Amino acid sequence: MPSASSPIGVFDSGVGGLSVLQALRAELPQERFVYLADNGYAPYGERGDAFVAARTQAITAYLRNVHGIKALVVACNTATSSAIVLLRQTHPELPIIGIEPAVKPAAQGGSGSAVLVMATPLTIREDKYQKLAASFCDLADVISLPCPGLAERIEQGHFEDETLDAYLQDLFRPYRDRDVEYIVLGCTHYPFIRRQIADVVGD
């Protein structure tokens, strides 16, 4: 049975969730954490719902049974979108916190122009994300931008090569003439290439 001193579990399909773990440790320095990177099955964003749900359930069971976690942070936009509802139904007594693309603060903080949301193809296909984006379309032009293969590139450590620059150039080319005010990094992997994205899109 978990106690107050039990750890909080955090997981992602790979290294992306480390950005979330860093923020958690800064906010909750008194807590203990156990982090699981599901590298062998990364990235989730290129998989189907059933696969992501099965991995999410297996990881949660492992973290509960082996590490006795008192709460779980799903540090993955894709897993949150496709599996968190079922996960909460399966583990109703466990506090489960998910994450989602920061559409709300971007839409509310802008002047009504475009918000470009970068995310994995699976995240963008999910009803959870579609409802989120639609709920703020009266405040901004929310543009959903699927980024196939990008999380995998980051997971493999391809941060500085020319192929990443070419990928980003092609990704953003259709939006050069749009009045984009914010770009939302809708995958926990993407902050690792924030500088490279800024180099391509400019101010």
KOLDREN-41409 format. One record per residue (C-alpha): residue number from 1; x, y, z. Coordinates in steps of 0.02 Angstrom, whole numbers, plus 50000, padded with zeros to 5 digits. Example, Ala and Ser with C-alpha at 12.3 -4.5 7.8 and 13.67 -1.06 7.14 Angstrom:
1 50615 49775 50390 $
2 50684 49947 50357 $
REM end
This chain:
1 50000 50000 50000 $
2 50076 50168 49950 $
3 50120 50291 50088 $
4 50164 50476 50093 $
5 50346 50430 50064 $
6 50309 50321 49912 $
7 50375 50384 49745 $
8 50278 50466 49606 $
9 50290 50371 49443 $
10 50328 50464 49281 $
11 50337 50384 49110 $
12 50354 50426 48927 $
13 50393 50328 48770 $
14 50574 50386 48785 $
15 50680 50533 48839 $
16 50546 50664 48804 $
17 50468 50650 48976 $
18 50632 50699 49058 $
19 50581 50879 49021 $
20 50424 50849 49125 $
21 50522 50761 49262 $
22 50639 50910 49274 $
23 50491 51027 49301 $
24 50414 50909 49429 $
25 50574 50900 49530 $
26 50586 51089 49530 $
27 50406 51108 49591 $
28 50407 50963 49713 $
29 50585 50949 49784 $
30 50523 50851 49934 $
31 50454 50709 49829 $
32 50538 50553 49762 $
33 50513 50504 49580 $
34 50540 50349 49476 $
35 50552 50378 49289 $
36 50522 50247 49155 $
37 50573 50279 48975 $
38 50490 50151 48863 $
39 50630 50166 48734 $
40 50604 49994 48660 $
41 50434 50047 48595 $
42 50466 50230 48555 $
43 50394 50332 48481 $
44 50210 50309 48528 $
45 50155 50443 48405 $
46 50180 50326 48257 $
47 50081 50183 48337 $
48 49896 50144 48352 $
49 49777 50171 48498 $
50 49772 49989 48551 $
51 49961 49977 48558 $
52 49982 50136 48659 $
53 49843 50084 48779 $
54 49923 49913 48806 $
55 50095 49989 48841 $
56 50019 50118 48958 $
57 49928 49984 49057 $
58 50083 49873 49067 $
59 50193 50016 49126 $
60 50068 50072 49257 $
61 50053 49895 49325 $
62 50243 49881 49333 $
63 50265 50047 49423 $
64 50130 50001 49549 $
65 50185 49823 49580 $
66 50373 49849 49582 $
67 50394 50028 49643 $
68 50233 50053 49743 $
69 50198 50224 49668 $
70 50070 50337 49752 $
71 50030 50437 49595 $
72 50067 50430 49409 $
73 50115 50566 49286 $
74 50087 50517 49104 $
75 50225 50628 49032 $
76 50173 50597 48853 $
77 50044 50692 48751 $
78 50007 50540 48642 $
79 49979 50421 48788 $
80 49872 50551 48876 $
81 49765 50577 48721 $
82 49740 50395 48680 $
83 49746 50301 48845 $
84 49719 50406 49001 $
85 49529 50385 49008 $
86 49545 50195 49008 $
87 49692 50206 49129 $
88 49590 50305 49255 $
89 49447 50181 49239 $
90 49566 50036 49271 $
91 49653 50119 49419 $
92 49519 50229 49500 $
93 49611 50240 49667 $
94 49774 50303 49590 $
95 49795 50490 49555 $
96 49840 50500 49371 $
97 49899 50663 49292 $
98 49914 50683 49105 $
99 49977 50821 48992 $
100 49909 50899 48835 $
101 49972 51024 48706 $
102 49969 51202 48777 $
103 49834 51263 48659 $
104 49740 51356 48797 $
105 49878 51475 48855 $
106 49933 51505 48675 $
107 49758 51547 48616 $
108 49717 51653 48768 $
109 49883 51744 48766 $
110 49880 51796 48584 $
111 49792 51930 48486 $
112 49679 51816 48385 $
113 49805 51766 48252 $
114 49865 51590 48216 $
115 49928 51462 48341 $
116 50028 51320 48263 $
117 50021 51159 48362 $
118 50161 51034 48328 $
119 50115 50858 48384 $
120 50129 50676 48337 $
121 50006 50610 48207 $
122 49918 50502 48337 $
123 49895 50646 48459 $
124 49816 50754 48325 $
125 49699 50614 48269 $
126 49630 50586 48444 $
127 49460 50655 48493 $
128 49534 50726 48653 $
129 49651 50840 48556 $
130 49520 50883 48424 $
131 49400 50941 48559 $
132 49538 51041 48644 $
133 49584 51130 48482 $
134 49402 51163 48436 $
135 49364 51239 48606 $
136 49484 51383 48573 $
137 49451 51414 48388 $
138 49352 51570 48434 $
139 49509 51646 48511 $
140 49637 51597 48379 $
141 49661 51508 48214 $
142 49723 51342 48285 $
143 49826 51251 48154 $
144 49866 51069 48191 $
145 50034 51017 48120 $
146 50072 50829 48124 $
147 50258 50794 48134 $
148 50285 50614 48078 $
149 50453 50542 48128 $
150 50511 50696 48225 $
151 50500 50619 48399 $
152 50596 50468 48333 $
153 50735 50579 48266 $
154 50750 50663 48435 $
155 50745 50498 48527 $
156 50891 50439 48421 $
157 50990 50596 48462 $
158 50986 50678 48290 $
159 50987 50858 48352 $
160 51120 50941 48248 $
161 51125 50856 48079 $
162 51073 50934 47914 $
163 50929 50813 47892 $
164 50841 50888 48044 $
165 50859 51062 47974 $
166 50791 51004 47805 $
167 50645 50917 47894 $
168 50600 51075 47989 $
169 50618 51185 47835 $
170 50495 51075 47741 $
171 50379 51063 47891 $
172 50359 51250 47913 $
173 50368 51305 47729 $
174 50178 51303 47701 $
175 50155 51423 47848 $
176 50284 51554 47803 $
177 50152 51678 47749 $
178 50032 51644 47892 $
179 50020 51762 48040 $
180 50080 51635 48168 $
181 50094 51709 48341 $
182 50133 51553 48443 $
183 50205 51382 48408 $
184 50151 51249 48533 $
185 50272 51106 48561 $
186 50141 50969 48582 $
187 50260 50825 48616 $
188 50378 50810 48764 $
189 50521 50770 48644 $
190 50507 50934 48550 $
191 50580 51051 48684 $
192 50748 50966 48654 $
193 50754 51049 48482 $
194 50677 51215 48531 $
195 50832 51309 48473 $
196 50833 51221 48305 $
197 50649 51262 48280 $
198 50682 51445 48324 $
199 50825 51450 48199 $
200 50706 51396 48061 $
201 50552 51500 48103 $
202 50639 51656 48169 $
203 50550 51780 48280 $
REM end
